[in-house]
Amino acid sequence: MKKVFLLAALLVAATAFAEDLVPLKTDLPKPLFVGTPVPIKVPNLEPKLAGERPDFMVPAGTVNLAKGKKVTASDSDPIVGTLDLITDGDKEGDEGSWVELSPGKQWVQIDLEKDADIYAVMLWHYHSQERVYFDVVVQVSDDKDFSKGVTTIFNADAANELGLGAGTDRPYIETYRGKLIDAKGVKGRYVRLYSKGNTTNKMNHYIEVEVWGKPAA
């Protein structure tokens, strides 16, 4: 009898938890493709998403904690644009909406201002042309220097080109839908995103980064 009551209690708890989950909703920019497509030949490439992205469930009350937050970068003087564009809410692919950083290994970092439970990161590098950004790595930490307490939530650097460890995530083609990364509720204050050029040129670009979560209790 005790087992029956225990199973019933667990079922109720699981149902309550499931009911507290809601689909992550974000506004997508308009599709924008210009210029001549560049052939993309990248090993282990993630298949293009066919149709709409399936719902990604997050706890009710989850918000974009990155909106309007301060952004720093390894390249403090971008070639094009300013770092504040990365968290300004503008995801369009037009000129004036994106930041261009120098070639080679570069990163941008968002300060959420306080520790948070992070459930997802949405990322738009560039979507007016199909391209793949190389060695994309996303990490979370409560240390602004990322010297300790670092959790990697996405790593497509299979050859460890960045020196952050070899990853098993697959490179992907940029689209207006952005890249949704499951952060699995990791705790941290800072989010850092790396890349190392792309299939069109050697530059690194960012249109927008969203960090979906809740302030840590």
C-alpha positions in Angstrom: 0.0 0.0 0.0 2.8 2.4 0.8 4.3 1.7 -2.6 1.0 2.6 -4.2 0.8 5.9 -2.4 4.5 6.7 -3.2 3.9 6.0 -6.9 0.8 8.2 -6.8 2.7 11.0 -5.1 5.5 10.8 -7.7 3.0 10.8 -10.5 1.3 14.0 -9.1 4.7 15.7 -8.6 5.8 14.8 -12.2 2.5 16.0 -13.6 2.7 19.3 -11.7 6.3 19.8 -12.9 5.3 19.1 -16.5 2.4 21.5 -16.3 4.9 24.2 -15.1 6.7 23.9 -18.4 5.9 26.2 -21.4 7.2 26.6 -24.9 10.1 29.1 -25.3 8.7 31.9 -27.4 10.9 34.4 -29.2 10.3 36.7 -32.1 12.1 35.6 -35.3 13.5 38.1 -37.8 12.3 38.1 -41.4 14.1 35.6 -43.7 16.8 37.5 -45.7 19.0 36.0 -48.3 21.2 38.1 -50.6 24.1 37.5 -53.0 25.2 34.2 -54.6 25.2 31.2 -52.4 28.6 29.9 -51.4 29.1 26.1 -51.5 29.4 24.7 -48.0 31.6 21.7 -47.5 32.0 21.1 -43.8 32.4 17.6 -42.2 29.7 16.3 -39.9 27.4 19.2 -40.8 24.1 19.3 -38.9 21.1 18.7 -41.3 19.1 21.8 -42.1 15.9 22.2 -40.1 12.9 21.1 -42.2 9.9 23.1 -41.3 9.4 24.8 -37.9 11.6 24.1 -34.9 9.9 21.8 -32.4 8.8 23.5 -29.2 11.5 23.8 -26.6 10.1 23.6 -23.1 11.3 25.9 -20.3 9.9 26.6 -16.8 7.1 29.1 -16.7 8.5 32.6 -16.0 11.6 32.1 -18.1 12.8 35.4 -19.7 15.6 36.7 -21.9 18.1 37.8 -19.3 20.5 39.1 -21.8 18.3 41.9 -23.2 20.1 45.2 -22.8 23.0 43.7 -20.7 26.6 44.7 -21.1 28.7 42.9 -23.7 32.5 42.7 -23.8 34.7 40.9 -26.3 38.2 39.7 -27.1 38.1 42.4 -29.9 37.2 45.5 -28.0 37.1 47.6 -31.2 34.9 45.8 -33.7 35.5 46.4 -37.4 31.8 46.9 -37.9 29.1 47.9 -35.4 29.2 48.1 -31.6 29.0 45.4 -29.0 25.7 46.7 -27.6 24.0 45.5 -30.8 24.4 41.9 -29.6 21.8 42.3 -26.8 19.6 45.1 -28.3 16.8 42.9 -29.4 17.3 43.5 -33.1 17.7 40.2 -34.9 17.3 41.5 -38.5 20.1 40.6 -41.0 20.3 44.1 -42.5 23.3 46.4 -42.4 23.6 48.1 -39.1 22.2 45.1 -37.1 25.4 43.1 -36.7 28.9 43.3 -35.3 32.0 42.2 -37.2 35.0 41.1 -35.1 38.6 40.5 -36.4 39.7 37.2 -37.9 41.0 34.3 -35.8 39.8 33.1 -32.4 37.4 35.6 -31.0 34.8 35.7 -28.2 32.0 37.9 -26.9 30.7 37.8 -23.3 27.5 38.8 -21.7 27.2 39.8 -18.1 23.8 38.9 -16.7 24.6 41.0 -13.6 23.6 38.2 -11.2 23.7 34.4 -11.1 20.9 32.8 -13.0 19.5 29.4 -13.9 20.0 29.2 -17.6 17.8 27.0 -19.7 18.6 28.0 -23.3 20.8 30.3 -25.4 19.6 31.6 -28.7 22.3 32.7 -31.1 22.3 34.6 -34.5 25.7 35.1 -36.1 24.6 36.2 -39.5 21.6 35.1 -41.7 21.5 37.1 -44.9 23.6 34.3 -46.4 23.9 30.6 -45.7 27.2 30.0 -44.0 28.8 28.0 -41.2 30.8 29.5 -38.4 33.8 27.5 -37.3 34.6 26.2 -33.9 31.5 27.6 -32.1 31.8 27.1 -28.4 29.4 28.5 -25.7 30.3 28.5 -22.0 28.8 29.7 -18.8 30.6 30.7 -15.6 30.3 32.7 -12.4 33.9 34.0 -13.0 34.2 36.9 -15.5 37.7 35.7 -16.5 36.4 32.1 -17.2 39.4 30.7 -15.3 37.3 28.6 -12.9 33.8 27.2 -12.6 33.3 26.9 -16.4 30.5 24.8 -17.9 30.5 24.2 -21.7 27.0 24.0 -23.0 27.9 23.7 -26.8 31.2 22.8 -28.5 31.5 22.3 -32.2 35.3 22.5 -32.1 36.0 18.9 -32.9 39.7 19.4 -33.5 40.2 21.6 -30.4 41.4 24.5 -32.5 40.5 26.9 -29.7 42.2 25.0 -26.9 39.0 24.6 -24.9 38.7 20.9 -25.4 37.5 18.8 -28.3 33.7 19.0 -28.8 31.1 16.6 -30.1 28.4 19.0 -31.2 27.9 19.5 -34.9 28.5 22.6 -37.0 25.4 24.1 -38.4 24.2 26.4 -41.2 23.1 29.9 -40.1 19.5 30.8 -40.8 17.0 33.5 -39.6 15.7 30.9 -37.0 19.0 31.2 -35.1 20.6 28.4 -33.1 18.9 27.1 -30.0 21.3 25.6 -27.4 19.9 23.6 -24.5 21.7 24.9 -21.4 20.0 22.4 -19.1 19.5 24.8 -16.2 23.2 25.5 -15.7 23.9 28.2 -13.1 26.1 31.2 -13.9 26.4 34.9 -14.4 28.5 35.2 -17.5 28.0 33.7 -20.9 30.9 33.5 -23.4 30.6 32.6 -27.1 33.6 31.7 -29.3 34.1 31.4 -33.0 36.9 31.3 -35.6 35.8 32.7 -38.9 33.2 31.2 -41.3 32.8 29.5 -44.7 32.6 32.8 -46.5 35.4 34.8 -44.9 37.7 34.9 -41.9 35.6 37.3 -39.9 33.4 36.7 -36.8 29.9 38.1 -36.7 27.1 38.4 -34.2 23.6 39.8 -34.7 22.0 38.8 -31.4 22.3 36.6 -28.4 19.5 35.7 -26.0 20.0 34.0 -22.7 16.8 32.4 -21.4 16.5 31.7 -17.7 15.6 33.0 -14.3 17.6 34.7 -11.6 19.0 32.1 -9.2 17.2 31.7 -6.0 
